[in-house]
């Protein structure tokens, strides 16, 4: 195979994007089930749990393979322009797409309110704009450690929101998991704002050096 998909890192990135689209399709079906009044409650609950389990494990695979394609690209010397653009694009589509669905579905919107999605979207737009401007000046604007931590925390929070209702937990354990997931959602907000502030500081430093 030739072209951008000649090497496994780019193939994995493309497969991750397809996996994200499948995840969104399952979420859309779940939304239709929530809107149906003809289902018996027991059957409805069983169907929702089954689909949540599918969503959770599919999300885990798609999110985890982000580290695999990056490692393969670096270790095999296959870092490419396509990978530098597509890999973070798929990450954003995955996280933000899932959060948008969660902000409107009854089982998840208590964990992921719409305003939180707006804050995260605003941060992504801001950083993308800053990166485009800084790189147009010929300066480097790579992801920093806070940005990577932000991605990990977001993935844990989103995965946790699916994981808790996907299984029938004992009451005490369910309560503990609920508190843990809510803590991860708050940590997501803190990491998002912190990494955004970090990139703003980085941009100001680069611009001051350019004008020095």
VENPEGI-V712407 format. One record per residue. N is the residue number from 1. SS is DSSP state (a for helix, b for strand, c for the rest). OMEGA is omega as a letter, one per 30 degrees, with the letter a starting at -180 (999 if undefined). D_FIRST is the distance of its C-alpha to the first C-alpha in Angstrom with 1 decimal. Layout:
BEGIN
N;SS;OMEGA;D_FIRST, N;SS;OMEGA;D_FIRST
END
This chain:
BEGIN
1;c;a;0.0, 2;c;l;3.8, 3;a;a;7.0, 4;a;a;9.0, 5;a;l;6.9, 6;c;a;5.0, 7;c;a;8.3, 8;a;l;10.5, 9;a;l;13.3, 10;a;l;11.9, 11;a;l;10.6, 12;a;l;14.2, 13;a;l;15.7, 14;a;l;14.4, 15;a;l;15.7, 16;a;l;18.9, 17;a;l;19.4, 18;a;l;19.2, 19;a;l;21.5, 20;a;l;23.9, 21;a;l;24.1, 22;a;l;24.9, 23;a;l;27.6, 24;a;l;29.1, 25;a;l;29.3, 26;a;l;31.3, 27;a;l;33.5, 28;a;l;34.2, 29;a;l;35.3, 30;a;l;37.5, 31;a;l;39.0, 32;a;l;39.9, 33;a;l;41.5, 34;a;a;43.6, 35;a;a;44.9, 36;c;l;46.0, 37;c;a;49.6, 38;c;a;49.7, 39;c;l;48.0, 40;c;a;50.2, 41;a;a;50.0, 42;a;l;49.1, 43;a;l;46.3, 44;a;a;45.0, 45;a;l;45.1, 46;a;a;43.3, 47;a;a;40.5, 48;a;l;40.2, 49;a;l;40.1, 50;a;a;37.4, 51;a;l;35.2, 52;a;l;36.0, 53;a;l;34.9, 54;a;a;31.5, 55;a;a;31.3, 56;a;a;32.3, 57;a;l;29.8, 58;a;l;26.9, 59;a;l;28.0, 60;a;a;28.2, 61;a;a;24.7, 62;a;a;23.2, 63;a;a;25.6, 64;a;a;25.2, 65;a;l;21.4, 66;a;l;22.0, 67;a;a;23.2, 68;a;a;20.3, 69;a;l;17.6, 70;a;l;20.0, 71;a;l;20.9, 72;a;a;17.3, 73;a;a;16.7, 74;a;a;20.1, 75;a;a;20.1, 76;c;a;16.7, 77;c;a;17.4, 78;c;l;14.5, 79;c;a;17.0, 80;c;l;15.9, 81;a;l;17.8, 82;a;a;15.7, 83;a;a;16.6, 84;a;l;20.2, 85;a;a;20.7, 86;a;a;18.8, 87;a;l;20.0, 88;a;l;23.7, 89;a;l;23.3, 90;a;l;22.2, 91;a;a;25.1, 92;a;l;27.6, 93;a;a;26.5, 94;a;a;26.8, 95;a;a;30.2, 96;a;l;31.8, 97;a;l;30.7, 98;a;a;32.2, 99;a;l;35.3, 100;a;l;35.9, 101;a;a;35.9, 102;a;a;38.1, 103;c;a;40.6, 104;c;a;41.5, 105;c;a;41.5, 106;c;a;44.8, 107;c;a;43.6, 108;c;a;41.9, 109;c;l;43.6, 110;c;l;46.4, 111;c;a;43.9, 112;c;l;41.7, 113;c;a;44.1, 114;a;a;42.9, 115;a;l;44.4, 116;a;l;42.2, 117;a;l;39.0, 118;a;l;40.5, 119;a;a;41.1, 120;a;l;37.6, 121;a;a;36.2, 122;a;l;38.6, 123;a;a;37.5, 124;a;l;33.9, 125;a;a;34.8, 126;a;a;37.1, 127;a;l;34.7, 128;a;l;31.9, 129;a;l;34.5, 130;a;a;35.8, 131;a;l;32.3, 132;a;a;31.6, 133;a;a;35.0, 134;a;a;35.0, 135;a;l;31.6, 136;a;l;32.8, 137;c;a;35.5, 138;c;l;33.1, 139;c;l;33.9, 140;c;a;31.7, 141;c;a;31.8, 142;c;l;29.7, 143;c;l;30.3, 144;c;a;33.5, 145;a;l;34.6, 146;a;l;36.5, 147;a;l;33.5, 148;a;l;31.6, 149;a;l;34.8, 150;a;l;35.0, 151;a;a;31.6, 152;a;a;32.6, 153;a;l;36.0, 154;a;a;34.7, 155;a;l;32.3, 156;a;a;35.2, 157;a;a;37.6, 158;a;l;35.3, 159;a;l;34.4, 160;a;l;38.1, 161;a;l;39.2, 162;a;a;37.1, 163;a;a;38.1, 164;a;a;41.9, 165;a;a;42.4, 166;a;a;39.7, 167;c;a;42.1, 168;c;a;45.8, 169;c;l;47.2, 170;c;a;50.8, 171;a;a;52.8, 172;a;l;53.2, 173;a;l;49.5, 174;a;l;48.5, 175;a;l;50.8, 176;a;l;49.4, 177;a;l;45.8, 178;a;l;46.8, 179;a;l;48.4, 180;a;a;45.3, 181;a;l;43.0, 182;a;l;45.4, 183;a;l;45.5, 184;a;l;41.7, 185;a;l;41.9, 186;a;l;44.6, 187;a;l;42.5, 188;a;l;39.6, 189;a;a;42.0, 190;a;a;43.3, 191;a;l;39.9, 192;a;l;38.7, 193;a;a;41.9, 194;a;a;41.9, 195;a;l;38.4, 196;a;l;39.1, 197;a;l;42.3, 198;a;l;40.5, 199;a;l;38.0, 200;a;l;41.0, 201;a;l;42.8, 202;a;l;39.8, 203;a;l;39.7, 204;a;l;43.4, 205;a;a;43.2, 206;a;a;40.5, 207;a;l;42.5, 208;a;l;45.7, 209;a;l;44.1, 210;a;a;42.9, 211;a;a;46.4, 212;c;999;48.2
END
